[in-house]
């Protein structure tokens, strides 16, 4: 073609050479394209940079569109908004995330790789330990759950995991109550999981009253800390918490 192997488009267009006919189709197409560019330049139209957008080549750049073009998008996770909440305590949110994925090492899962293990729940000793049993169908943990959230959940109170997930994802609920339910869920999950691990490693089961008091105090401390930050829409939350505790 008389064009250097590593020439840029600009060099190919601007190098002085006569158009030729080729036996190979692609070379004729390249000639055609080069001559198109050349005639466009001759007609005086300005050379501009463009971006490939959804609606074709455009001069305006959109980071959002480029980002979407670069990544492979997957359907959004339905419960993510109920778990990754603003003002969460990281260690609580982490355990809540693992529980949502059913990735905590509950005994039903452990026995899959370690056969012959006793699967009985260490808290109530009367049912198989699964995520759904531990949170919060177990006679021990359900009492803690009920004590902490029954007031704030009101008529939507439930101890079934699937239904709890629906409640924490229901954004039509009043903002402060929703936060209290979500935060309480994470705090109770964390505490039940901690107590369960302690018992499993030989420690004594703590009296329910002690855990209930500890959780209530922990949640109140969180609310007090948030009050100092003066978060918009989160005013008077401590009064609200007390009103549900009556
Ligand atoms: Zn149990």
Boltz pocket constraint, residues with backbone or C-beta under 6 A from the ligand:
constraints:
  - pocket:
      binder: B
      contacts: [[A, 121], [A, 122], [A, 123], [A, 124], [A, 125], [A, 126], [A, 127], [A, 133], [A, 134], [A, 137], [A, 138], [A, 139], [A, 140]]
      max_distance: 6.0
